[in-house]
Amino acid sequence: MAKVGPMRKSGLTFLVALIVLLSGCTGRPDGVEPVSPFDIERYKGVWYEIMRLDHSFERGLTNVTATYNLREDGTVGVLNRGFDREKCRWKEAVGTAEFQGEKTFASLSVTFFWPFAGGYHVFALDQKNYGYALVAGPSHDYLWILARRPDLPVEIRNELVDKARERGFPVDDLILVDHSREVCSYAK
């Protein structure tokens, strides 16, 4: 076998580590079983973020929505939008989602900037009306409660929080997303 130089060896090590890291981001947390059957035709459209585990990419945002649409190539277009009241402006992130397996299994990979992808796993869903959903990311650090309206009855919200707690999510850290009128924190 040919010798591999130190520079080439470190580059190869970096590439292997990057592949392992990127593939791990689309996995799902222990205890999370994505919904099946799942119908992306019924899931597409606007969803309001009701509660979330907060992260830097959403910190301080209110009026957060996620809009999903079907693309001709079979992927799902993603538009995440939220209002930053401190800076008095809307923030948006545009991405693409692909199913990780069968399209009837609610487990997708979402990419907002290539080559990084994250897992998106719907593990509780209003199967009758597609009116609310409980979504996990690649680990127990990512959790969203979504609904078709900017509010959700407390009983349903509590039921979803209980399901997340049973699966090991830190539900005491969930924040309730404000969907009141976009009022800036300073006068113009």
C-alpha positions as CSV (number, residue, x, y, z in Angstrom):
1,M,0.0,0.0,0.0
2,A,1.2,3.5,-0.8
3,K,2.3,5.8,2.0
4,V,0.0,8.7,2.7
5,G,1.7,12.0,3.6
6,P,0.8,13.8,6.9
7,M,-1.0,16.6,5.1
8,R,-3.1,14.2,3.0
9,K,-3.8,12.0,6.1
10,S,-5.1,14.9,8.1
11,G,-7.3,16.0,5.2
12,L,-8.6,12.5,4.9
13,T,-9.2,12.3,8.7
14,F,-11.1,15.7,8.5
15,L,-13.3,14.4,5.6
16,V,-14.2,11.2,7.4
17,A,-15.0,13.2,10.6
18,L,-17.1,15.6,8.6
19,I,-19.1,12.8,7.0
20,V,-19.7,11.1,10.4
21,L,-20.7,14.5,11.9
22,L,-23.1,15.3,9.0
23,S,-24.7,11.9,8.9
24,G,-25.4,12.1,12.7
25,C,-27.3,15.4,12.4
26,T,-30.2,13.7,10.5
27,G,-30.7,10.9,13.0
28,R,-33.5,10.9,15.6
29,P,-33.5,10.9,19.3
30,D,-34.0,7.7,21.3
31,G,-37.6,7.0,21.9
32,V,-38.9,9.0,19.0
33,E,-40.8,7.0,16.4
34,P,-41.9,9.1,13.4
35,V,-45.6,9.1,12.5
36,S,-46.8,6.6,9.8
37,P,-48.9,6.9,7.8
38,F,-47.9,10.4,6.9
39,D,-49.3,12.5,4.0
40,I,-47.1,15.3,2.9
41,E,-50.0,16.7,0.8
42,R,-52.0,17.2,3.9
43,Y,-48.9,18.5,5.9
44,K,-47.9,21.2,3.4
45,G,-48.8,24.8,4.1
46,V,-48.3,27.1,7.0
47,W,-47.7,25.9,10.6
48,Y,-47.4,28.2,13.6
49,E,-44.8,27.5,16.2
50,I,-46.6,27.2,19.5
51,M,-43.7,26.1,21.8
52,R,-40.1,25.3,21.2
53,L,-36.8,24.5,22.9
54,D,-34.9,27.8,22.2
55,H,-31.7,27.9,20.1
56,S,-29.6,30.7,18.8
57,F,-31.1,30.6,15.3
58,E,-34.6,31.4,16.8
59,R,-33.7,33.2,19.9
60,G,-35.8,36.4,20.4
61,L,-38.1,35.6,17.5
62,T,-41.8,35.9,17.8
63,N,-44.6,35.1,15.4
64,V,-42.7,32.2,14.1
65,T,-44.1,30.1,11.2
66,A,-42.9,27.3,9.0
67,T,-44.3,26.9,5.5
68,Y,-43.9,23.7,3.5
69,N,-44.5,23.3,-0.2
70,L,-44.0,20.4,-2.6
71,R,-41.5,20.9,-5.4
72,E,-41.5,19.3,-8.8
73,D,-38.3,17.3,-8.0
74,G,-40.0,15.6,-5.1
75,T,-38.4,17.6,-2.4
76,V,-40.1,19.8,0.1
77,G,-39.5,23.6,0.1
78,V,-39.2,25.0,3.6
79,L,-39.6,28.7,4.7
80,N,-39.1,29.5,8.3
81,R,-40.0,33.0,9.3
82,G,-40.0,34.9,12.6
83,F,-40.2,38.5,13.8
84,D,-37.3,40.1,15.7
85,R,-38.9,42.8,17.8
86,E,-35.6,44.1,19.1
87,K,-34.4,44.8,15.5
88,C,-37.9,45.5,14.2
89,R,-37.6,43.2,11.2
90,W,-38.6,39.8,9.9
91,K,-36.0,37.0,9.6
92,E,-36.3,34.1,7.2
93,A,-34.5,30.9,6.4
94,V,-35.2,29.0,3.2
95,G,-34.4,25.3,3.0
96,T,-35.1,22.0,1.3
97,A,-36.3,18.8,3.0
98,E,-36.1,15.2,1.7
99,F,-37.6,12.1,3.1
100,Q,-35.1,9.8,4.8
101,G,-37.1,6.8,3.5
102,E,-40.6,6.1,2.5
103,K,-42.8,9.2,2.0
104,T,-45.4,7.7,4.3
105,F,-42.9,7.8,7.2
106,A,-42.6,11.4,8.8
107,S,-38.8,11.4,8.9
108,L,-37.0,14.0,6.8
109,S,-33.6,15.7,6.4
110,V,-33.7,19.5,6.2
111,T,-30.9,21.6,4.7
112,F,-30.7,25.3,5.1
113,F,-27.2,25.6,3.8
114,W,-25.3,22.8,2.1
115,P,-23.8,20.4,3.2
116,F,-25.3,20.6,6.6
117,A,-28.6,18.8,7.2
118,G,-30.7,18.3,10.3
119,G,-33.3,15.7,11.2
120,Y,-37.0,16.6,11.2
121,H,-39.2,13.9,12.7
122,V,-42.9,14.3,13.3
123,F,-43.7,12.0,16.2
124,A,-47.2,13.1,17.1
125,L,-49.8,14.4,14.7
126,D,-53.4,15.1,14.6
127,Q,-54.1,12.4,12.0
128,K,-57.7,13.4,11.5
129,N,-57.2,17.1,10.6
130,Y,-53.5,17.7,10.5
131,G,-54.1,20.5,12.9
132,Y,-51.1,20.1,15.3
133,A,-47.8,18.3,15.3
134,L,-44.9,17.4,17.7
135,V,-41.6,17.6,15.9
136,A,-38.1,16.5,17.0
137,G,-34.8,17.4,15.5
138,P,-31.7,15.1,15.6
139,S,-31.4,15.0,19.4
140,H,-33.4,15.7,22.5
141,D,-32.2,19.3,22.3
142,Y,-34.6,20.2,19.4
143,L,-38.4,20.1,19.9
144,W,-41.3,22.1,18.4
145,I,-45.0,22.1,18.9
146,L,-46.7,23.3,15.7
147,A,-50.3,24.1,14.9
148,R,-52.3,25.4,11.9
149,R,-53.4,28.4,14.0
150,P,-51.3,30.7,16.2
151,D,-52.9,29.2,19.3
152,L,-53.6,25.7,20.5
153,P,-56.0,24.6,23.3
154,V,-54.2,24.1,26.6
155,E,-55.3,20.5,26.9
156,I,-53.8,19.5,23.5
157,R,-50.6,21.5,24.3
158,N,-50.3,19.7,27.7
159,E,-50.9,16.3,26.0
160,L,-48.1,17.0,23.5
161,V,-45.7,18.3,26.3
162,D,-46.4,15.0,28.2
163,K,-45.6,12.9,25.2
164,A,-42.3,14.8,24.8
165,R,-41.5,14.4,28.5
166,E,-42.1,10.6,28.2
167,R,-39.5,10.5,25.5
168,G,-36.9,12.3,27.5
169,F,-37.1,15.9,26.2
170,P,-36.3,18.7,28.7
171,V,-39.9,20.1,28.5
172,D,-39.3,22.5,31.5
173,D,-37.2,24.5,29.0
174,L,-39.9,24.9,26.4
175,I,-40.9,28.5,25.7
176,L,-44.3,29.7,24.5
177,V,-44.1,31.6,21.3
178,D,-45.7,35.0,21.2
179,H,-48.0,35.5,18.2
180,S,-49.4,38.9,19.1
181,R,-49.1,41.9,16.8
182,E,-45.5,42.6,15.6
183,V,-44.7,45.6,17.8
184,C,-41.1,46.7,18.0
185,S,-39.4,47.3,21.3
186,Y,-38.4,50.8,20.3
187,A,-40.3,53.7,18.6
188,K,-39.2,54.6,15.1
